[in-house]
């Protein structure tokens, strides 16, 4: 081979530089696909094989042009084998399933309402520890009635405006006001008032405590002064009462009521019946004869009669001739 001139050397070096740059450019996509699957790397290697042949040929020609005395064999496509797919030592193997792309966390955008401005994001309540549990509240059954209560106290003269007057057989100082619970015809508890002599106050409380415990009904319990001391009006109103400074019915003598030692209970259900069978109050017609099975009625020998009798009280319904079914008195009369 003849020696090449200086210009040939320059051109050969230039060509070799271009070939090196081309080879460098080819390696970049190869590295880029190093993390891709094996079939993809094989395809890239197959495509670049002719390019490598061309570069090798250019290198040989350059050596020849530079005056090398050794024969130069120009490679062909058949002599250049494709590079086996290699796995980069620095690039980990990629799983066949693509990994999801993680984007930086951004605050949620407010949801736009079709007809209004964006709704502000609901504030997140800070995590708090649950408050200490209070004592468990027991499951309560429907509230029952209150227990019986009674209060015995002195009474002022002003409260006895109509029932007491000068000449009565008992002074006001010997009378006591009892404020106590009673069971009504409406199946509910009520508070009533009654004036009795101080000597029998405990007896009265004892009996009415039992009546309340039995839920034995009383229609009304007020001082007779509510009716201006009129016994007829108090009976007409079915009022249970005690003290009233008046004479006994059909007599000029003082009634036991004038001493505060007698009680009339549910006078409509337990009327006063004369020996001839007559009675004064029409609203008591159905209760004239005994026994009567009805609420608030006192019958011969029943538990109400026995409760009073146990404490020395007599029932007017046991009298011969005239029957006073509403009347109970301490010691009789």
C-alpha positions in Angstrom: 0.0 0.0 0.0 1.4 3.4 -0.8 1.8 6.0 1.9 -0.9 8.5 2.3 -0.2 12.1 2.3 -0.8 14.6 5.2 -4.2 15.5 3.9 -5.3 11.9 3.9 -4.2 11.6 7.6 -6.3 14.6 8.6 -9.4 13.3 6.8 -8.9 9.9 8.3 -8.6 11.3 11.8 -11.7 13.4 11.3 -13.7 10.4 10.1 -12.5 8.4 13.1 -13.7 11.2 15.4 -17.1 11.3 13.8 -17.3 7.5 14.1 -16.4 7.6 17.8 -19.1 10.3 18.4 -21.6 8.2 16.5 -20.8 5.2 18.6 -21.1 7.3 21.8 -24.5 8.4 20.6 -25.5 4.8 20.0 -24.5 3.8 23.5 -26.8 6.4 25.1 -30.0 4.7 23.9 -28.6 1.3 24.9 -28.0 2.6 28.4 -31.5 4.1 28.4 -33.1 0.8 27.7 -30.9 -1.1 30.1 -33.7 -1.2 32.5 -36.2 -2.3 29.9 -37.3 -5.8 29.4 -34.9 -8.3 27.6 -36.9 -8.5 24.3 -36.5 -4.7 24.0 -32.8 -4.8 24.6 -32.4 -7.5 21.9 -34.2 -5.4 19.4 -32.0 -2.4 20.0 -28.9 -4.5 19.7 -30.0 -5.9 16.4 -30.7 -2.5 15.0 -27.3 -1.1 16.0 -25.2 -4.1 14.6 -24.9 -2.6 11.1 -23.8 0.7 12.6 -21.1 -1.0 14.6 -19.8 -2.8 11.4 -19.6 0.6 9.6 -17.7 2.1 12.4 -15.2 -0.8 12.5 -14.7 -0.5 8.8 -14.0 3.2 9.1 -11.5 2.5 11.9 -9.6 0.0 9.7 -9.4 2.3 6.8 -8.1 5.0 9.1 -5.3 2.7 10.3 -4.4 1.9 6.7 -4.4 5.5 5.8 -2.1 6.2 8.7 0.6 3.9 7.2 0.1 0.7 9.2 2.2 -2.1 7.5 -0.1 -4.9 8.8 -3.0 -6.0 6.5 -6.3 -4.7 7.7 -9.4 -7.0 7.5 -12.6 -5.1 7.0 -15.3 -6.6 9.1 -18.6 -7.6 7.6 -22.1 -7.8 9.1 -21.7 -11.6 9.4 -18.4 -11.3 11.3 -19.9 -8.9 13.9 -22.2 -10.8 16.3 -24.8 -8.8 18.1 -23.9 -8.1 21.7 -25.7 -10.4 24.1 -28.2 -8.5 26.2 -26.5 -7.5 29.3 -27.9 -6.3 32.6 -26.4 -3.2 33.9 -24.6 -3.8 37.2 -25.9 -0.6 38.5 -29.5 -0.8 37.2 -31.8 -3.2 39.1 -33.9 -5.7 37.3 -37.3 -4.3 36.5 -40.4 -6.2 37.4 -42.7 -6.9 34.5 -45.5 -5.0 36.2 -44.9 -1.3 35.8 -44.5 0.6 39.1 -46.9 3.4 39.7 -45.6 6.8 39.3 -45.6 8.6 42.7 -46.3 12.3 42.4 -45.7 14.8 45.2 -48.5 15.0 47.7 -50.7 17.9 47.1 -53.6 19.3 49.2 -57.0 18.2 47.9 -58.6 20.6 45.6 -62.0 21.9 46.8 -64.9 20.3 45.0 -66.7 22.7 42.8 -70.4 22.8 43.1 -72.2 23.1 39.7 -74.2 26.1 41.0 -72.0 27.7 43.6 -68.5 28.6 44.8 -66.2 25.9 45.9 -67.0 24.3 49.1 -64.2 24.6 51.7 -62.6 21.4 52.8 -64.0 20.2 56.1 -61.5 20.8 58.9 -60.1 17.6 60.3 -60.8 17.3 64.0 -57.7 16.7 66.0 -57.4 13.3 67.5 -58.4 13.4 71.1 -58.5 10.8 73.9 -62.0 9.7 74.8 -63.3 11.3 78.0 -63.3 9.1 81.1 -66.5 7.2 81.2 -69.0 8.3 83.9 -70.7 5.8 86.2 -73.2 3.8 84.2 -76.7 5.1 84.6 -79.0 2.3 85.6 -82.0 1.6 83.4 -84.9 3.0 85.2 -88.4 1.6 85.1 -91.3 4.1 84.8 -91.2 6.4 87.8 -93.3 5.1 90.6 -95.4 7.2 92.9 -93.6 9.0 95.7 -93.8 7.4 99.2 -96.4 8.5 101.6 -95.5 11.7 103.5 -97.2 13.5 106.4 -96.4 16.6 108.3 -98.1 17.6 111.6 -97.9 21.2 112.5 -99.7 23.9 114.5 -102.3 25.9 112.6 -103.0 29.6 112.7 -106.3 31.0 113.6 -106.5 32.7 110.2 -106.7 29.3 108.5 -109.8 28.5 110.5 -111.8 31.6 109.6 -115.1 29.7 109.1 -114.6 26.4 111.0 -113.7 27.8 114.4 -115.3 30.5 116.5 -115.5 31.6 120.1 -117.3 29.1 122.3 -116.0 26.0 120.4 -115.3 23.1 122.7 -111.6 23.0 121.8 -109.1 25.9 121.6 -107.1 26.5 118.4 -103.9 25.7 120.2 -105.0 22.0 120.6 -105.6 21.6 116.9 -103.1 20.3 114.4 -102.8 20.7 110.7 -101.8 17.5 108.9 -100.4 17.9 105.4 -100.2 14.5 103.8 -100.2 12.4 100.7 -103.3 10.6 99.5 -104.1 8.5 96.4 -106.6 10.1 94.1 -109.4 8.7 91.9 -107.2 9.6 88.9 -104.6 7.0 90.1 -102.2 9.7 91.0 -100.8 11.0 94.3 -102.0 14.3 95.7 -101.3 16.4 98.8 -104.2 17.2 101.0 -104.8 19.0 104.3 -106.8 18.1 107.3 -107.3 19.6 110.8 -107.6 17.2 113.8 -107.1 17.3 117.5 -103.5 16.9 118.5 -104.4 13.7 120.5 -105.4 11.8 117.4 -102.9 13.2 114.9 -100.7 10.1 115.0 -103.7 7.8 114.5 -104.8 9.7 111.5 -101.4 9.6 109.9 -101.1 5.8 110.6 -104.5 5.0 108.9 -104.0 7.3 105.9 -100.5 5.8 105.4 -102.1 2.4 105.0 -104.8 3.8 102.7 -102.1 5.3 100.4 -100.1 2.0 100.4 -103.2 0.2 99.3 -103.9 2.8 96.7 -107.3 3.2 98.2 -108.6 6.4 96.5 -109.8 9.6 98.1 -111.5 12.1 95.9 -110.5 15.4 97.7 -108.9 16.5 100.9 -109.3 20.2 101.9 -110.2 22.2 105.0 -113.8 22.8 105.4 -113.0 26.5 105.4 -112.6 26.3 101.6 -116.4 25.9 101.7 -116.9 28.6 104.3 -117.5 26.0 107.0 -120.6 24.7 105.3 -120.9 21.0 105.9 -123.4 20.4 103.1 -121.3 22.1 100.5 -118.2 20.2 101.6 -120.1 16.9 101.3 -121.5 17.8 97.9 -118.0 18.3 96.7 -117.0 14.9 98.0 -114.5 16.4 100.3 -112.7 14.4 103.0 -112.4 16.6 106.1 -112.3 16.5 109.9 -112.5 19.5 112.2 -115.6 21.7 112.0 -117.0 23.4 115.0 -120.7 22.4 114.5 -123.4 20.4 116.3 -124.1 16.8 115.4 -126.7 16.2 112.7 -130.2 16.5 114.1 -128.9 17.4 117.6 -128.0 20.4 119.6 -125.0 18.7 121.1 -121.5 19.2 119.7 -120.4 16.8 117.0 -117.2 14.8 117.4 -116.0 17.0 114.5 -116.2 20.0 116.8 -113.5 18.4 118.9 -111.4 17.4 115.9 -111.9 13.7 116.7 -113.9 12.7 113.7 -113.3 12.3 110.0 -115.7 12.1 107.0 -114.2 10.1 104.1 -115.5 10.3 100.6 -119.0 11.5 101.6 -120.5 11.0 98.2 -119.4 7.3 98.0 -120.3 6.9 101.7 -123.4 9.0 102.4 -125.4 9.7 105.5 -128.6 7.6 105.3 -131.5 8.2 107.8 -133.3 5.3 109.4 -136.1 5.6 106.9 -133.6 5.3 104.0 -133.6 8.9 103.0 -130.5 10.8 102.1 -129.7 14.4 101.5 -127.4 14.4 98.5 -128.7 13.2 95.1 -125.2 12.5 93.8 -124.9 9.7 96.4 -128.0 7.7 95.3 -126.1 4.7 93.9 -124.1 4.4 97.1 -127.0 4.3 99.6 -127.2 0.6 100.1 -124.3 -1.7 101.3 -122.3 -3.5 100.2 -121.2 -1.6 97.1 -118.3 -2.6 95.0 -116.8 0.7 93.8 -113.6 2.7 94.4 -113.5 4.7 97.6 -116.4 2.9 99.2 -116.3 1.7 102.8 -118.1 -1.6 103.4 -118.9 -3.5 106.6 -115.8 -5.3 107.9 -113.5 -4.2 105.1 -109.8 -3.3 105.7 -110.6 0.4 106.1 -113.0 -0.3 108.9 -110.4 -2.6 110.5 -107.6 -0.1 110.1 -109.5 2.5 112.1 -110.9 -0.1 114.6 -107.4 -1.2 115.4 -106.7 2.3 116.8 -110.0 2.6 118.7 -112.0 4.4 116.1 -115.7 3.6 115.5 -117.4 3.5 112.0 -120.8 5.2 111.6 -121.9 2.5 109.2 -122.2 0.1 112.1 -124.8 2.2 113.9 -128.3 0.8 114.2 -131.0 2.8 112.4 -129.2 5.8 110.9 -126.0 4.9 108.9 -123.3 7.4 108.5 -121.0 5.5 106.1 -118.5 8.3 105.8 -118.0 8.9 109.5 -115.1 7.6 111.7 -114.7 8.9 115.3 -112.3 8.2 118.1 -114.2 6.5 120.9 -117.5 6.5 119.0 -120.3 9.1 118.6 
